[in-house]
């Protein structure tokens, strides 16, 4: 990581960050952004799983994550209502970085951070849906594909190239 990239750091997200989170999401997922209230709900349901990437006071990325039910990813752009009582995995809902942050190591750093958060909360796995050709990045973070026909149907709302992945923390 270069000296310039070392200035990036992850901090806990705050509800006041929601408009910049939404703006970044609209850039990163320009074809199918989620509604701002959906993103805010994720943050309010599990603030300990949500972070923003900052450099010199400017937010340039975010991650939203929360407990969920393994192998049952929630549909895109739908409010959850609550974290299910039967939640048995930590679910990484979305990681989005502005283009200028790519190569900074921020993605790897937050992957490790979320694994730590999940482990301390008592979860043995972290799950996600890889989209937009990001599977290789997630494999480098220790995730592996765990697809089957049932999951393929559940991932239709995620668009093409969607792949369910998990990382074992044990």
C-alpha positions as CSV (number, residue, x, y, z in Angstrom):
1,X,0.0,0.0,0.0
2,X,1.4,3.4,-0.9
3,X,1.7,6.3,1.5
4,X,-1.2,8.0,-0.3
5,X,-3.4,4.9,0.2
6,X,-2.5,4.6,3.9
7,X,-4.6,7.7,4.6
8,X,-7.8,5.7,3.8
9,X,-9.4,4.3,7.0
10,X,-12.7,2.6,7.8
11,X,-14.8,4.1,10.5
12,X,-18.3,3.2,11.9
13,X,-21.0,4.5,9.6
14,X,-23.5,6.9,11.1
15,X,-27.1,7.6,9.9
16,X,-25.8,11.1,8.8
17,X,-23.7,9.3,6.2
18,X,-26.7,7.9,4.4
19,X,-26.8,10.4,1.6
20,X,-23.1,9.9,0.7
21,X,-23.6,6.1,1.0
22,X,-26.5,6.4,-1.4
23,X,-24.5,8.6,-3.8
24,X,-21.6,6.1,-3.9
25,X,-24.0,3.3,-4.4
26,X,-25.6,5.1,-7.4
27,X,-22.1,5.3,-8.9
28,X,-21.0,1.8,-8.1
29,X,-24.4,0.2,-9.0
30,X,-25.6,2.7,-11.5
31,X,-27.9,0.3,-13.4
32,X,-29.8,-0.9,-10.3
33,X,-29.3,1.2,-7.2
34,X,-31.3,0.4,-4.1
35,X,-33.6,2.9,-2.5
36,X,-32.0,5.2,0.2
37,X,-34.5,4.0,2.8
38,X,-33.4,0.4,2.2
39,X,-29.8,1.3,2.8
40,X,-30.7,3.3,5.9
41,X,-32.7,0.4,7.3
42,X,-29.6,-1.9,7.0
43,X,-27.5,0.7,8.9
44,X,-30.1,1.2,11.6
45,X,-30.7,-2.6,12.1
46,X,-27.0,-3.4,12.5
47,X,-24.8,-0.3,13.1
48,X,-21.9,-2.5,14.3
49,X,-21.8,-4.1,10.8
50,X,-21.7,-0.8,8.8
51,X,-18.6,1.3,8.0
52,X,-17.5,4.1,5.7
53,X,-14.2,4.5,4.0
54,X,-12.7,8.0,4.7
55,X,-9.7,9.9,3.7
56,X,-9.1,13.5,4.8
57,X,-12.8,13.7,5.9
58,X,-14.2,12.6,2.6
59,X,-16.2,9.4,2.4
60,X,-15.3,7.3,-0.7
61,X,-16.7,3.9,0.1
62,X,-19.0,1.9,2.4
63,X,-19.9,-1.5,3.6
64,X,-23.3,-2.6,5.0
65,X,-23.6,-6.0,6.7
66,X,-25.8,-7.7,9.3
67,X,-26.8,-11.1,10.7
68,X,-29.0,-13.1,8.4
69,X,-30.1,-16.7,7.5
70,X,-27.5,-18.8,5.8
71,X,-28.1,-19.7,2.2
72,X,-31.2,-17.4,2.1
73,X,-29.9,-14.0,0.9
74,X,-32.5,-11.2,1.0
75,X,-33.8,-9.8,-2.3
76,X,-32.2,-6.6,-3.5
77,X,-33.9,-3.3,-2.8
78,X,-36.3,-4.8,-0.2
79,X,-36.6,-3.6,3.4
80,X,-35.9,-6.4,5.9
81,X,-38.1,-5.3,8.8
82,X,-35.9,-7.0,11.4
83,X,-32.9,-9.3,11.8
84,X,-34.4,-12.8,11.9
85,X,-34.2,-14.5,15.3
86,X,-32.8,-17.6,13.5
87,X,-29.9,-15.7,11.9
88,X,-27.0,-18.0,11.7
89,X,-24.5,-16.2,9.4
90,X,-23.1,-12.7,9.1
91,X,-24.3,-11.3,5.7
92,X,-22.3,-8.8,3.8
93,X,-25.0,-6.8,2.0
94,X,-22.9,-4.4,0.0
95,X,-19.4,-3.1,-0.4
96,X,-18.9,-0.2,-2.7
97,X,-15.8,1.9,-3.4
98,X,-15.3,4.9,-5.6
99,X,-12.9,4.2,-8.5
100,X,-10.1,6.3,-6.9
101,X,-10.0,4.0,-3.9
102,X,-9.4,0.8,-6.0
103,X,-6.0,-0.7,-5.3
104,X,-5.8,1.0,-1.9
105,X,-6.3,-2.3,0.0
106,X,-9.5,-1.0,1.5
107,X,-11.6,-3.9,0.3
108,X,-9.2,-6.5,1.9
109,X,-9.1,-4.5,5.0
110,X,-12.8,-4.3,5.5
111,X,-13.2,-8.0,4.7
112,X,-10.9,-8.7,7.6
113,X,-12.7,-6.2,9.8
114,X,-16.1,-7.8,9.1
115,X,-14.8,-11.3,9.8
116,X,-13.6,-10.0,13.1
117,X,-17.0,-8.3,13.9
118,X,-18.8,-11.5,12.9
119,X,-16.6,-13.8,14.9
120,X,-16.9,-11.6,18.0
121,X,-20.7,-11.7,17.6
122,X,-20.5,-15.5,17.6
123,X,-21.0,-16.3,13.9
124,X,-19.0,-19.0,12.2
125,X,-19.5,-17.9,8.6
126,X,-19.7,-14.7,6.6
127,X,-21.9,-14.9,3.5
128,X,-22.4,-12.6,0.5
129,X,-23.6,-12.5,-3.1
130,X,-20.9,-11.6,-5.5
131,X,-22.0,-9.4,-8.3
132,X,-20.5,-7.6,-11.3
133,X,-17.7,-10.0,-11.7
134,X,-16.3,-9.6,-8.2
135,X,-16.0,-13.3,-7.5
136,X,-12.2,-13.4,-7.9
137,X,-11.8,-10.6,-5.4
138,X,-13.9,-12.4,-2.8
139,X,-12.1,-15.7,-3.5
140,X,-8.8,-13.9,-2.6
141,X,-10.5,-12.9,0.7
142,X,-11.2,-16.5,1.6
143,X,-14.7,-16.9,0.3
144,X,-15.8,-19.8,-1.8
145,X,-18.8,-20.4,-4.1
146,X,-21.7,-22.3,-2.4
147,X,-24.3,-22.4,-5.2
148,X,-27.1,-24.8,-6.0
149,X,-30.4,-24.6,-8.0
150,X,-32.4,-23.2,-5.1
151,X,-29.9,-20.4,-4.6
152,X,-29.8,-19.6,-8.3
153,X,-33.5,-18.8,-8.1
154,X,-33.1,-16.7,-5.1
155,X,-30.4,-14.6,-6.8
156,X,-32.5,-13.5,-9.8
157,X,-33.1,-10.0,-8.2
158,X,-29.3,-9.6,-8.1
159,X,-28.8,-9.6,-11.9
160,X,-26.4,-11.5,-14.0
161,X,-23.2,-13.1,-12.7
162,X,-24.6,-13.2,-9.1
163,X,-22.9,-16.0,-7.1
164,X,-23.6,-16.9,-3.5
165,X,-20.3,-17.3,-1.5
166,X,-19.3,-18.0,2.1
167,X,-16.2,-17.7,4.2
168,X,-15.8,-20.1,7.2
169,X,-14.4,-18.3,10.3
170,X,-13.7,-21.5,12.3
